[in-house]
Amino acid sequence: MISSTKAQLEDILKNTSLTKQDKTDAIMKLQEEARDIQRAATEGGMDPDDGLNKDLREVELALEKLGASSDDTGAATL
C-alpha cells in the first residue's frame, strides 16, 4: 500500500507543468506538514512507529531527486 504522502510526491515529481522550483516548493510544504504531524504525535504520545518517519524520508528522497535539500535536518527540527 502506498502512503498518501508518497502518492503526492509522485504526482508532484511527474507533473510536467511545474518548474523545478515549483516542485521543490510543493515538496518542502509536504515536508513541513509531515513534520507538524510528527511533532503533534510526539507531544501527544502517539505510536512512534506509525509511518511518519517513512513519510519524512520519502520527502527527503524526492528533494534529492530534484537536486534540492532541506536546510532543516535532524530531530531538533521537530
N, C-alpha and C positions, 0 to 999 in steps of 0.2 A: 504494500500500500504506500502510495506517495503522499507526503505531507503537503498541506496547503501552501506552506512556505516554499517548498521545493517546486511545486507546480507554478507558483507565482514567479519564482526566479527563472524557470524555464521559459515562461511566457515573455518575460522582460528580455531575456537574452536572445530569443528568437524573433522579437519584434523588429522588423527591418525599417519601420518608420521612425524609430527612436535613434537619436545620435548616441555616441558612446557616453557623452556627458549625461544625457537624459537617463540612460540605462544605469549609470553609476549613481546618479541621484536617487532613482527609484529603489535601487538595491540598498543604498545607505538608509533610506526611510524604512525599508523592511528590517534592516539591522537594528535600527532604533526601536522599532516596535517589538522585535523579539527580545531585546534587552529589557524593555519595560515589563514585558510579561515575565521574564525570568526574575527580574528584581522583585516583582509582586509575589511570585511563587516563593522566593527565598524568604521574604519578610512574612509571608502568610503561612509558612510551614508546609507547603505542598511537597509532594514527592520530588526529590531532587533528580530522579532519573525518569522524567516524564517526556523526554524527547526534545526539550528546549535547547540543550547543548548541541544536539544534532542540527537543529534549525540554524543556530548561530554559525556552526561550521559550514553548512551549505551556503550561507550568505558570504562567508569569507572566501570560499572556493569560487563563487560567482564573481566576486570582486577581483580575484586573481585572474580569472579568465579575461576580464576586461583590462588587466594591467593596472588596476587601481588597488588601493589598500585603505583600510580604516586607520585613522590616527589613534583611535582608542582601542587598546587591546588589553586582555587580561581581566582578572576578576575585579580589579579596582574600578573598572568602568561600569560595573553593575550598580 
